[in-house]
Amino acid sequence: MRKLFLTGLTMLLLSAVFAQNEQIHYDIHPKFPHHATAEEQMMIPFLSQQAHLRDAIYPAAPATAVAEFQPMGGVMIAYPLGIPVSLVRELSQVTQVRVLVNSASDSNQAKTYFNSQQVNMANVQFWKIQHDSYWTRDYGPWFVIDGNDSVGVIDFVYNRPQRPNDDAALEEVTERLGVSRYEMPLVHTGGNYMVDGYGTAASTLLVLQENPAETESSILSMTHNYLGIDNYMMLPDPLGEYIAHIDCWGKFLDVDKVLIGQVPVNDPRYSNYEDVAQTFANAVTPWGNHYQVFRVYANPNANKATPYTNSLILNDNVFVPVTGNSHDNEAIAVYEQAMPGYTIVPIMQSNYTPWQSTDALHCRTHELADLGMLYLKHFPLLGEKSISEPLDISVNINALSGANLVTDSLLVYFRINHGDWQNATLQHTSGDEFTFSFTSINYAYQNGDSVEYYLFAKDESGRVEKHPYIGAADPHVFSIGGVGIAERAPHHLHVWPNPATDLLYVALDGNADIVNAMLYDLQGRVVETCHGASLQSGSATLNVKDLPAGMYLLHLTDADGNEYHQKIVKK
């Protein structure tokens, strides 16, 4: 009895200490800084040479990299903590939390601490996996959906060679998840990688610097084969700090939304930040529109850190690091503007888990994909549409869980001119593809009409998903007005099939002569062309069979110099 009493008293005392002092949980492996040590930097060229010799085993094509804002089943953190316990508590209320621990002792200590801090332990699971640091973002898994509709993990060569446990942790994480792992022979890090789920990725130029054994072309080929990346934006680092990670200053919020830091005009890096923001503003998204660029204060020289891009999107929640800086409220307001319908959760740093401008909430957490997600892929109607053109949409709906779709719950919700929401059933065409035409509804469109819509799907596993992810709070929008570019010219442009798989046929009415027809990717590069003797009178054929799936832009010129443009989707 005495032993039991002492044990219970000890537990109570520990709980009291933990509740008042997080220092016990913050002091984790101080010999490892977030950045690469001088020794590690010297070893990176050797890493690249060794990685270059690996045998390539790719996931089944076509691979699709999973974006942070797509359906997630949990989040991974490490213990001892590098995050405030308040974040663990918030995460445990909305998702499954997987905690890496080095020992049973760590696990028991964490359970006691979490219980004392009202963490929802029903959603917490401890994984005994050796690790060297709490930067789970940097060594954590990159998820892909392969051509067989299975979720797998891409294991890159972690660019911290003195941290073997961190590097090896991913293999054990993959085993816990029960998915396939593919070793990509590229030196990389998670904090310098963001994707949109539609074939676009972005990193700083660090990816080139850390892979001297590779060329830019070979990196593009590799990331296409492993991750399905067709548009890899390799950008200069405007921050100019030791870490050169993109999450220190930029973040994809959606396929066509990006958050970029902004420093004061008198900061010597001001033009660098403005240049990278303008790069995104000028770029074309996979949906065929330009990025909506949102800005948030990001002055690393402030009295308190402003690490607002270093946030975590987890389903319909966004966890944003705040420090008590006077710009905290502005940052929250920017997120609310950019992501209506999401719950924005500010997470204050603690004395023992301070946020840094180069190391905050995103760096120390890692989302875990929903392995059985209900996956919707759709290229939306956006912008101004001609009153006479077809208003057709298609969507691929795939239940990765293997569950059947609930056919009467596959819907398009729409409203016109901000009226009441209506819905209609999506029509099955073949395989996973469903379609709907906005011209099929009983409504006579007029110039100036605005149409908002989102897609809704449900499967028998109980999963419900929308596109865009947040649904009615931030729907896709197109308007009716004027005439399209093609209709301003004397002939009407006909393109079929669109989406295309092998051959794309192009014609002008009246058999008007076509001088050239060129297909551009979203980086403005010509990927297929047809001109001169290859053209028949009034028509052209483009071979798109070997092009990666995604969005392209068709540019056509007739014999009178008139230009025609059309968005093309390659399946």
N, C-alpha and C positions, 0 to 999 in steps of 0.2 A: 504493500500500500504506500509506504513511504516513497518508493521508487516512482510509482505512478504519479503521486502528488508532485514530486519534484519535476517530473517530465511535463506535467500539465502546467505548473508554475513557469517553467522555462519557456514553454510555448507562448504563454500569455505575455511574458516579458519580451520575447522576441517580436511578437505581434506589435506591442507598443513601440518598440524601437523602430521596427520597419515603418510603422505608420508615421513616425516623426522624422525619419532620416532615410533618404534614398541613397546615401553615399555607398552603402554596402553593395547596392545593386548597380552602381554606375562604374565602379572601379574595375573594369573588365580589360584584361590584357593590355595594359598601357604601353607595352613595348611595340605595339602595332598602331601607328597613326593611320588616319583615313587615307592619306596619300601614299604613294609608293616611296619606300625608303631609298636612299642613295644606292644601296646594294641591289635592291629590286630593279631600279632603273637600269643598272648595268647589266642585269640578267635578261631583260626583256628582248633584246635582239636574238639571244640564244633561244628563248622561248619561241620566237617567231620561226626560226630555222627548224626547230624540232616539230613545231605544229605543221609546218609546210610538208613534212614527210609523212603525216598521218594518212591512212587509207580513208577515202571518202565513202561514207555510207549515208545516203540521203533518205529523208522520209519520202514516202510515196508522193509523187507529184499529182496535182499541184499543191504545194504547201501554202498555208496562209498563217502568217504570224498573228497571234492574238493580242489585241490592244488592251491597255489597262482599263479602259472604260467599257469593255465588253463583259459578259456575265462571269462573275467570280464566285468560287465556292469557299474561299477562306483567305487567310493572310498568314504569313510566316514571319516570326520575330525570333530573336535570340535572347538567352538568359545566361549570365547576369544582364540586366537591362541596359540598353543605351537609349531608351525612350522613357518618358514619364509614365508612371503607372496609370495615370489618368487616361492615357491613350489606350493602354491595354483594356481598361474598363470600358471605354467607349467602343472599341473594336468588338469586344465580347458580347455587346448588346445586339450587334447586327450581323455577325458572321462567325465562322469557325476560326479559332486562333490556334495555330500550330507553333509551339515553342521549342526551339532547339536548346537542349541542355547537354552539358558534358558529363554529368554524373547523376546518380540517384540522389545524392546529397543536394545538388542544385535543384533537382525536381521537387524534393520535399520542402526546401527552403522557399522556392517560388510559390508552391501551393499555399503555404502559411501566409506569405506576404500578400498574394492575390486575394485570398479569403478576407484578410483584414482590410482590403481596399475595395470591397464590394465588386470584384470582378465576377462575371457570370461564369462560374467554373463548369457549367454544363456545356459550354461552347469552347472549352480549353482542352487541348491535348498536348502532352509533352512527348517530344521525339528525342530519344537519346542518340544524338548525332554529334560527334566531335567537331568543334569549330574554333577558330582562332579569334574571331571578332564578331561584333554585332552588326556589321554592314551587310545584312542579308540581301539588300538590293544588288550589291556589286557581284556577289557570287551565286545569287539565286537563279532559278530556272527561267528560261525563255520558252514560252508555250507556242506550239504550232498545231494547226489542224491539218492533217495530211490528206492525200487524195483518196484515202479509204474512210474518211470522216472519223478518224480517231485522233484524240489529242495526244501529242507527244511533247518531249522536252529537248531543246537544243542546249548542249553542253559545250560552251566555248572554253578557250584556254584563259583562265583567270590571270589577270595581269599583276598579281601580287605573289611572286614565286616563293617568298619566305613564309607563306601562310598555307601550308599543305593541307591542313584540316579544312580550311575554308574551301579550297579548290576541290577536295574530295567529298565535301558535304553534299554536293549536288547529286552525286551518284546514289547516295543513301536516301535523299529526298525523293528522287525518282522512284526508287524501290518502294518507299512508303506509299507513294501515289499509285503505284501499279501501272505505270505507263512506259512506253518505249523512250529510250534516250539515244540521241544522235550526237556524236562528237564532231563538232565543227572545228576545223583546224585554223581558227582565227583567234588571235589574242584580243581580248575585249573585256568590258566591264559593264554591269547593268546600269550604273548611273549615267552612262554615256550612250544610252540606247532608248529610243522611243519609237513606237510604231502606231499605225492608224487602223490596222485590221483590213486594209484594202491595198496592201502592197507598197505603201510608202513608209520609209524609216528615216530617222535623222540622228546624226551623231556629230560631234566635233571632229576636227581633222586629226584628233588623237588616234583614231582608228587607223589612219595611214601611217602615222609616226611609229606606232607600236607594232606594225607588221612590215618591217623593211624587206622581208623575204617575199612579199606579195606586191603586185601592182594594183592600181585602182581598178583596172579591168578584171583582174582575178578576184578581187574582193567583191565586186558587183556580181560576178558569176557565182561565187560561193554563197553569198547571202540570198541570191535568187533560188539556188538549189535547196538550201537548208530552210530558208525562212519565207520564200515566196516574195522577196522584196524586188520590185521592178523599178522603183524610184528611190534611190538612196541619196539623201541630202547630206553631204559631208561639209560641215560649216566651220568657219573660223570661230574660235572661242572668244567672245567679246569680253568676258570677265578677266581673262589674262592671269588667272591664279594658278596655283600649283596643280589643281585637280583636273581641270579641263573637261569636266563632265557636263553634259547638256542639261541635266536636271537642276543645275545650279542657276540657270537663267531661262530655261524654256520648257514648255510642256504642251503636248497635244491634249486638248480637252474634248475633242471629237474629231471626226474625219475632216471637217472643214473649219475647225477652230483651234487656235494656238495661243498660248499665253507666253509673252516675252517680257523679261525684265526691262526696267527703264531707270537710268541713272540721271542725275541732274546735268544740266547743260554744261556746267563748269567742270564736270568730271572728265578727265582725259580719255576715258573709254566711251564717252557719249556717242561719238560717230560710229564706233564699232557696234554698239547696241542698236542704233538706228539702222545701220546697214543690214543687220541680220533680220530685223523686223520688216524692213522693206523687201528683203528676199522672199520672205513668206507671203507678204502682201501681193507680190508680183506672180508668185507661183500658182499653178493650177492644181486643184485637189483632184483626187480620183473621181469625185462627183462632177467634175467639169466646171466648178465655180472657183473663185479666188478665196483664199483663206480669210476668215474673220480674225484679225489680229487684236488681241486684248493685251493691255499693258498694265504692269504692276510695279510699284516702287521696289527698287533692288539695289540700294546703295550699300556696298560692303564696308564703306568707311563710316557709316552711321554709328552713334553711340551704342545702339543695340542692333543685332542682326536683322535683316529683312529678307528672310529666305522663302518668300511666298510661293515661288514656283516649285519648291521642293515639297509638294503636297502628295497625298495619296487619294486616288479615286477608287472607290470600292462600291460597286453597284450604284445605288442612288445616293451614296454619301461621299462627301469630299472632306478629308481631314487636312486642315491647313495649319502649319506651324506659325505661332505668334509669340512675340517676345516682350510685350508691353511697350513696343515702339509706338510712336504717335501715328504711324502709317498702318497699324493693324486693321483699323476699321475700314480704311480705304481698300485694303487688300480683300477683305471679306466682301465689300460691296462689289468689287470687280468680279469675284467668283459668282456672286448672286446674279449679276448682270449677264455673265457669260454662260451660266449653267442654271437657268430657271428650272424649278422643279426638283433640283437636288437639295439635300440637306447639307448645309455647309457647317462643319464642326471645327471651330478654332481649338487648337491644342496648345496651351501655354507651356513653355519650357519650365523646367524646375531648376533649382540650384545645382543639382547634380547631374542633370541631363540637359545642358544648355544647347539651344540651336545655334548653328554657325551659318554664315552666309554660304559656305561651301559644303555643309553637312547638316542636314536636318531630317525631317520626318520621313521623306521619301527614301533617303539613303538607308534608313534603319528598319525598313519594313519591306515586304515583298508579297504582292497579291498572288493567290493560287487560283488558276482557272477552274471554272466549273467544268469538270470532265464530261458531264452529260448535258452540257448546255443546249438549249433550244436556240439554234443559230440561224439568224436571218441576214441574208446578204441582198442588198437592194441599192440600185443607183437611182436616186430620187429625181423627180421633176423639180427643177429650181429655176428661179429667174422669170423672165418674160417669155410667154409662149404666144405664137400666132393664133388668132381666133379660128383659123381654118386647119391647123395641123392636128394630127392624132394626139390625144392625151393619154397614152397608154403607159402602164407601168408593169414591171415584172419583179418578182422576188423569189429567191431560193430559200426554202424553209426546211431545215434539217434538224431532226431530233437526235443529237449525238448519243443520247442515252439508249437509243434503240426503241424507245416507246413510240406508239402510234400517235399521229397527229389527231387532234379533236377537230374533225372536218367542219363542224358548224361554228367553230371558234377561230377560223382563219379569216380575218376581216380587215377591211380598210375603213378607218374612221376619217370623215372629212367634214369640213364646213366651208361655206362660201360667204365671203364678205363678213366674217366674224359672227355668222348666225349660229343656229343650234347645230350641235354635232349630229351627224347621221352616220350610218354604217352600211356597208354592203359586203357580200361574201366574195372572197378571192376565188377565181376560177382556176382549177387545176388543169395544166396543159400536158406536162409529161415529167416523170421523175420527181424531182424536188421543186419544180418551177410552177409558180402560180402567177396569174395576171389579173389586171383590172383596167378598164378604160373609163376615164372620167367623162367621156362623151356618151357613155351608156346610160347616164342618169337623166332623169326628166328635168332638164334645166337648159335654157337657151343662154349660152355665155355671151357676155358683152365686154367690150373693151373696158378695162379698169377693174374687172372682177379679180378678187383675190381668193385663192384656194389654199386652205391649210389641210394637211392630212398626216396620218401616221398609220402604221401597220400593226396588227395585233395577232398573236398566235399562241396556241396552247397545245400541250401534248399530254398524254395519259400518265406521264410521270408526275404531273402536277405543276410543271414549269410553265410560266407565262412570260412571254417576251414581247417587246414592242420595238418598232423602228421608226424614228430614232429612239434610242434606249429609254428616254424619259417620257416619251409619248406626247400627250396633249399639252403639257407645259411648254414644250419647245418643238412644235411640229415642223415638217417640211412645208415650204411655202412656194407657190408659183402664182404668177399673175397672167391675166389675159390682156394683151394690148398691142396695137400696131401690127406690124408684119415682121416675119423673120427675115434674117439677112438674105436667105436664098430667094425669098419672094420679092425682094426689092429688085433683083435682077430679072431680066426678061423671061427666064425659063425656070421651071420648078425642078428642084433636085430630088431624085428618088434614090434611096439607099436601102438595100435589102441583102440578106437578113440582118437585122440589128436588134439584139446581139448576134454576132457572127462567130463561127467556129473555124471554118476552113477558107472559103472564098467570100469576098465581099463584092457585091455588084453595085455599080454606080451608073446612073443615067440622067440625062436632061430631057425634059419633054420636048416634043417637036424635032427629035433627033439632032438637036444642036450639037455642033462639034465641040469636043472636049480637048483642050490642049495638054493639060496635065492634071493628074490626081495624085496627091501626096498625103500620106498618113504620118502624123506626128505623135510622139509620146508626150507625157506631161512635162518633160524637161525641155520640150521644144526640138527634139532630135527627129529627123526624118527616119522612119523605120520601114516604110514601104512606099514605092513610087511606081507610077505608070504614066508614060508619056510617049509622044512621037508615034512610031510605027506600032507600038503596043496597043494603041487605042483604036477602037472601032468607032464608026460614026455615032456620036451621041451616047456612048457607053464606055465603061472601063471595068476591069476586073482586077482586084487586089488580093494577093495571097496573104492571109493573116494566120495561116495554120500554125506557124512556128513562133508567133508572138505570144508573150506572156498574157495571161488573163488580166483585164483591167480596162481603163478608159483611155481612148485615143481621140485625136482631133483630125478630121478629114478636111483638107483644103483642095478645092477644085477650081480651075480656071477654064472658061470657054474661049472660043476663037475670037470673040470681041473684047476680051480682057475682063469680063465680068467675073467676080469671085463669089464662091459659094463655100459655106462652112457647115459642118455637121459633127456632133459628138457621136463616137462609135464605141460600143462596148464589145470587147472580145471575151468570150466565155472560155 
